[in-house]
Amino acid sequence: MTEIQGGRRGRIGRKLVLTFVSFVMVVVGGTGWALYDVTRRSLEREMSERLMTAALLVAGGLDGGTVRTLRPGDEAFLRAYVSLTARLQRARKMVGARRITVFDRQGRSLLDTAPDVPIGREYARLRIDRAEVARVWQGKAAHSVLFEGEDGVFYKSGYAPVYDGEEVVAGVGVEMGAAFLETIRQVQRWIVIFGAASAVLTVIIGLGLARTITGPIHRLVTASREIGRGNLERAVDTSSPDELGILGETMEEMRRGLVARDAQLRQMLAGVAHEIRNPLGGIEIYAGLIADDLPDGDPRKAHIRKVIGEVKTLDRIISEFLDFARPTHPAPTLTPVSRLAEEVAFLLAPEMAAAGVRYVQDTPEGLQVRVDPEQVKRALLNLMKNGVQAVRGGGVLTVRARASGEWVAVEVCDTGPGMSPEVQARAFEPFFTTREQGTGLGLAIVKKIAEENGGTVAVESEAGKGTTFQMTLPWAGG
């Protein structure tokens, strides 16, 4: 039960942390992405405007009439070509461009700042940017999208028309490296770093927040579990300064009320038991005197003996009621399991012999448990007596013990008729019994003793194949 509730509590904490982290990451991630996108668009727009301005400046400094006369082969001897190329080189340095080209309507080179590019060579790049180049022939400046060069660096081109009078005779392309991308990458890196730091910080804060919520809940669950087990001595924690504290105060008031009511009930039960036992004691004494006065052959003497037996049965029932209702305080000591089993077997030896039960004990010497020996012996006595009654008329009763981890499992097995699943489910309920005689408190007392000594008790049975009761107790080593 504790593991289940611990798992649930862990899931609540994880859900709270996950929700908190998800919310913060959505906000941080969304804000970071928006900042990145706005910065990128702004810098790219600024570069595009700069490219178009540079292209217009370069185009305005060119003589369209001379440019339109350039033909393949002119680069070898034509002075105008050399002069225009030198002007392009100065313009390239001035605007910080990587390359400046001048091209005709067929997308062929007229002038180029790159070496060894003859007049008439076709520019493959202009096919990709044909939409932008088309705007040039309409007399408008344009810019391309970012593209990756052969060197792995991203570039962008600006285009502008070259006029001869009113006629557009050529186009200018100004190509620049996208230096702003490095700024963008830095922004991106910082966004990632900030996001990771935010995630770590959020997890830490979320865990702290989850602990402040689940901690008080865990204490309230523990307190309610103890109250459910009948442990009313442990006060409920009410230190939480919020609604959980109010809930704790309410539970504490309930606990105090239960303590008061429980004390009243115990006092009443003890008084009733005392009042009943007094006349029962008198009945037993006087019945004994009558039996002693009657001769041995008198049939009335057997009737008196039955009366005395029934009185003892009533006294035993009252004792069981008191044992179940009376608060107990275990005094744990190191106790060998074999000694407990031997003492109980000795007490039940006459009953086992009368019932034809063969007793088998498999309890390793030195195997010890830390329990109240008298209480556990009482529980073991109830379990073994149940086993004897189950195999009455011949059978085997086995007591064995094994250590496993921090626990010792003490099993009481019989070869009796077994129990149905319905009976197993209610075996430890107070006042539940399948016998005509009995209070139905024997197994309930076993369960109470096991839990008060820090252990558990369980039953496994199959119709026709016997029953096994397993009492798990804290191991003391050995």
Secondary structure, DSSP 8 states (H G I E B T S, - for coil): -HHHHHHHHHHHHHHHHHHHHHHHHHHHHHHHHHHHHHHHHHHHHHHHHHHHHHHHHHHHTS-HHHHTT--TTGGGT-HHHHHHHHHHHHHHHHHT-SEEEEE-TTSBEEEESSTT--TT-B-THHHHTHHHHHHHHTT--EE---EE-TTS-EEEEEEEEEEETTEEEEEEEEEEE-THHHHHHHHHHHHHHHHHHHHHHHHHHHHHHHHHHHHHHHHHHHHHHHHHHT--SS------SSHHHHHHHHHHHHHHHHHHHHHHHHHHHHHHHHHHHHHHHHHHHHHHHHHHHS-TT-HHHHHHHHHHHHHHHHHHHHHHHHHHHS------EEEEHHHHHHHHHHHHHHHHHHHTEEEEEE--TT-EEEE-HHHHHHHHHHHHHHHHHHTTTSEEEEEEEEEETTEEEEEEEE-S----HHHHHHTTSTT--SSSSS-S-HHHHHHHHHHHTT-EEEEEE-TTS-EEEEEEEEB---
